[in-house]
Amino acid sequence: MPAESSPEQFIVELAEKSELLQFMGELTGLMKGIKGKGYMARFAEIYNDMHKCPKIYVRKLRKRKGEDNIFKIENGYFSVLSTVTPEMLKQECTEEMAKGGWLARWMLVYGEPNPRPRKRLREEILEMEEILMWLLRHIISMDKSGTQFYLSDKALDRYNEIEKLAIAKYDKCLAFVGRYMNYMISYADVLLLDDAIGMATKKLKPLNEYKHLTDLIHLKCLI
């Protein structure tokens, strides 16, 4: 979807296509809009609601004077990628953004500068990109009904151990601890799927022969 949008247009676009990616060049633009307390401030609430990937999300928008219009988003899945410097994040972040849970819904990835001489890409890079895009498209199109991810007893014990340590160390940041612990499970799901794709590749069985996500995941669970 476009890098910039109004809250109303955002809802309209998700209602038309419930799975969308947004590449936002600079996060501070959104943060300034939320701080401004104008119509852009509604993005904080909308982003928070969409973070839960709701099965049904209904919003009433005013289409034209004297006429309301209801938009329904089914199985909404929205992801946004952006960049920001630590200095600007600190400058634009308010206490409400942090303690209210808006900031904790973002996975912040800090990158160390690593300047290197420019060089040519390897010839197989483009081929690898095509393969990756094909894999992603097929996984998205697979039947996912009934698919469930759950922690083993050992993993659950480890999860609780990490959470206990995190709460003890960051007792004033409980909103962040809870959100980031959830992210750990999400990443574990992604890595499990990645391992399953690797198992399918080793068996030399084309991935498109797996029609249901559970069948693919089952390969890894057999180990």
N, C-alpha and C positions, 0 to 999 in steps of 0.2 A: 504494500500500500504506500501512498505518498509519504515522504519524510515528514511533512507537516500537514496537520488536519485540524478541523474544529471538533469539539466533542460530539456535535450532532452528526457531522459527516463521518466521523469514526464509527458511530453506532450504525449508520446507514450501510457503510461498506461491510461491516461484520455481519449484518443481517443478510446481505447479498451473498457473501462468501465467508463462512464461519472460521476458516483457518487462514490466518494471514501473518505475514512477517513485515515488520517495519524497521527500516534502517535509518536511524536518526543520527545525523552528523554530530551534534553536540547536545549533551544532556542538559546543559545549563539553560538552554532556551525553554525547555519544558518546565524546569524548576522555577525560572523567573515568572512564567505564566501562571503557575500554581500559586506562587507567593503573591502575585498581583491581585488576588481576590476577585478577579473579573470572571468572565465566562470560561477562561482557560483553567481556572481553579477546579472545575468539575472533572478534569482529567485525573486528578488524584483518586477520586472516588471510583471512576470508571475503570482505571487501571487496576485498582485493588480488587474490584468485583471480577474482572476478567482473569485475574491471576488464579482464581479457583477453577478455571475452565468449566463454567457452569453448563449443565445440560440444557437448561432453559433460562434465558435472560430476556426480560421484556422491558422496554423503555418507551415512554410516550413522549413524542417530540411535536412541537408546534410546526406544522407544515406551512401554513399561511395564516394570516389574521383570522381568528375565529374558528380555525379548523385544527383539530388535533390528529396526529397520525401515530399509530402504534407499530413499533418495530420489534420483531422477535428474533433472537439469536439462538440457534440450536447447536449444542455441542461446541460452544465457542472455544477456540484455541488460538491465542494471540501471543506472539513473541516479539520483543523489540530489542534491537541491538544499538548501542550508542557508545560514545566515548566522552571522557571528561578528565581533566587534570585534578590531582588531589587538592590543589590550592583552590580551584574554582568550586569543587564539590563542597569543601568546607565553607566557602564564602556564601554559597547560595542555599545550603541546607538549613532548614529551620528546625526548631525543637519538635514542632508538630510533625514534620516529615519523618524525623527519626523515630520518635516515640510512638507516633500514630501507626507505624507499620508500613508506611509507603516505601521508605528507603530499604527496609529489611526484605522487601519483596524483590529487590534487585540483587543478582549475583555479581558482586564487584570483583573483577579480576585485575590485579595490579601487575603491570608489565615493567620489567627493567629495560631501559634503553640498551640496544645492542647494535650499534651502527657497523655495517660491513660493506665492503666494496660490492658494487652491483655486478651481477654475473648472469649468464644465460641460464634459463631453465633447462632441465634435462628433457630430452625429446619425449619421454614417456609420461610427462606431467599432464599433458592434454588428454592422453588416453586414460590416465588414472582419474581425471576429473569426470570424464564421460561415464566411466564405470561407477564412480561414487554417486553421480546423479541418477543413474539407472537404479542402483540399489535403493536409494532414498525414495524414489518414485514408487518402486514396487512395494516397499515396506508400508508406505502411506496408503497404498491401495489394498493392502491385505485385509482380510476379515479379522477384526479384533474382538468380536463379541465373545464374552465369557472368559477372556484372557485376564488372569490375575497374577500380580507379583506379590510375594510375601517373603519375609525374612525367616531364615532357618533359626532354630533355637540358639545355635552358636552365634549367628549374626545378631540376633535380637539382644543377647547378653552383651555383646560388644557395643552395640548401639547405645544401650542404657548406660554402659560404663563411660562412653565418650560424652554422653549428654550430662551425666553427673559431674564430670570434670569441667565441662564447659560452663555449667551453671555456677559452679564454685568459683571459677576464675572470672567470669563475666556476669556477676549477679545483677549488675545495673543495666544489662543489655539483654534482658530475657526475650524481648521480641525478636532480636537478631538470632539468639541461640535457637529458638524454636523453628524459625524459618530456615536457618542454615542446616539444621538437623534434617529437615524435610528434603532439602536439596541433596543431602548425602544419599538418601534413598532413591531419589530420581536419577542421580548419576550411576548408582548401582544398577538400576534397571537398564540404563543405556549400555553400560559395560556388559551386562548379561546378554543383551541382544547382540552386541558386537562379537562376543565370544561364540554365540550361536551361529552367526553368519560365517565365522571362521570354521566352525565344525562342518557346516554345509559345504563350504568350499573344499575342505579336505576330503569329503565323501564324493566329490566330483558330481554332485547332484545340483543341477541348475536351480538357482534360488526361486525362479518363477514357478517351479513345481510345488512350492509351498504356498498354498492358498490361504491358510489360516495362521495367524501369528503364533498361536499356541503350539502348532506342529513344529515351528522353527525353534521356539524356546525349549521345547522338550528335548531337542538334541543335546543342549548344554546340561540339562537336568539329569541326563542319563549317566553323566560322568561320575 
